[in-house]
């Protein structure tokens, strides 16, 4: 594997022990991939491991509150406690374990609150931007076309690869942590133009319209193509960002899709030929009403029509989605037996406060929450048996991580369920 | 007793041997394994209830959440890691996961290991050279 003189120097300790370790880890990772070299990145989005109880149990008891020790082991796979220096690249934090203000409502225990405070202080010190969102691209980190990034969250990677033309693989906690310290990532996978070309053709024969349709189509195609690059034809008009946010998140949940093309919409697919770039489609998949119904039938984890918990904002919601939900909640009151939590980035919450949406939610008995997520942060109201969500990704994970039977429907159906306490939704 | 040698690409250095545990299904980190025992927990998985602890794990590759490597790192720290890994499909999850599991690993073998290796075979993995040595026990049924 080729290393520049500068990379070799860092490996030999020219920038200190922590960056030397990060470079060593990066080189071993690049060799494991079969990469020929590294590439520079100045855009890293990663998770800081160690805010949820249990994750630090692998450390000796006297090291569990030493953030250098926690980060060295859990984020850099170093047995030795390194003195972690400031990040070298622009680095953005993904989801945290709780809402920084509403942790009591979320039922977060004191131990987690302490771990979160420690992790937060560590990020502040090292320059790790506390965006605490799975959608950094909604809150100011919009990479440029062709920009090499090292992002971790699969729904965000598929978004920036496909819709913006930025270049990232789905990284892990250790590779993003190392990248943040040295500004390098293996030149492999979707960093290389040839690998971004389409491999499978999807002929869409049904007017895909609302967010649920897009989510279901993504879920169906992800299951079929796994790690490949689907090219969609037959989409009329330009969909909006919210719909494609759900579309990509679904494809990355049921399969491992990190890149797709929509002919005439996404930047690397002005035509079908350009999208395939000389590749022959390995398979052609037809997507019509029957496939939409089949995908919906895979979400059959709920039986009870009494809904205890409605989860919106997966991936984190946009202002447009907040406005839609606030409009549906205006002048209404949630059922006494049902909670509604919508998860959004903190800076979008600031605007929601200013617009009065937060008040509308509160008057209805619902919450706008930040920094966190039901399935990943493992937060929920007490005694939930049945949940409802407008997100295929959340409906994919909630039964597994929280044990909730989960209904899937449109945003409107979910809000109605929170108001009436009853699920009456379904595929329209 | 039959001995078969396969050649491939080294992924993680080191040499280890053990009994093979083979699956044709990819393995999920988050929601797919018990990271204290090395047991496969995914509901629809053919190895559900079996542990890869101390075994040479032969599988197509990694799937699921980007936390894959963190889960396999925890497996290692809990003392439940496989002895070695042999896989077919290289992804970022798989490569980073192999690195932090810190066991010898190889891929891109000259024959499909899922066809050649059976659960119970004795397998030596040389992660320095990419060589896999498979010793098949004599089977009484002549198969």
Contacts between the chains, C-beta under 8 A, distances in Angstrom:
chain1	res1	chain2	res2	distance
A	25	B	99	7.2
A	28	B	12	7.5
A	28	B	99	5.2
A	29	B	95	6.0
A	29	B	96	5.4
A	29	B	99	5.2
A	31	B	10	8.0
A	31	B	11	7.7
A	32	B	11	4.6
A	32	B	12	6.2
A	32	B	90	8.0
A	32	B	95	3.8
A	32	B	96	7.3
A	32	B	98	5.6
A	32	B	99	5.2
A	32	B	105	7.4
A	33	B	90	6.1
A	33	B	92	7.0
A	33	B	95	4.4
A	34	B	9	6.4
A	34	B	90	6.3
A	34	B	108	7.7
A	47	B	67	7.7
A	49	B	70	5.9
A	55	B	74	8.0
A	58	B	74	6.2
A	58	B	77	4.1
A	58	B	78	7.2
A	74	B	70	7.2
A	74	B	73	7.6
A	77	B	73	6.2
A	77	B	99	7.4
A	77	B	100	4.6
A	152	B	66	5.0
A	153	B	66	6.7
A	154	B	65	7.3
A	154	B	66	5.6
A	169	B	92	4.6
A	170	B	66	5.0
A	170	B	92	5.9
A	170	B	93	7.1
A	171	B	66	6.8
A	171	B	92	6.1
A	171	B	96	7.7
A	172	B	66	5.6
A	172	B	67	7.2
A	172	B	68	6.6
A	172	B	69	4.1
A	172	B	70	6.9
A	172	B	92	6.8
A	172	B	93	6.6
A	172	B	96	4.5
A	172	B	97	7.6
A	173	B	66	7.9
A	173	B	67	6.8
A	173	B	69	6.7
A	173	B	70	5.1
A	174	B	69	5.8
A	174	B	70	7.6
A	174	B	73	7.6
A	174	B	96	6.0
A	174	B	99	7.8
A	174	B	100	5.9
A	175	B	69	7.8
A	175	B	92	7.1
A	175	B	96	5.4
A	188	B	92	7.8
A	189	B	92	6.5
A	226	B	63	7.9
A	227	B	89	7.3
A	227	B	91	6.5
A	256	B	63	6.0
A	256	B	64	7.9
A	256	B	91	6.9
A	397	B	31	7.7
A	400	B	31	4.5
A	401	B	31	6.7
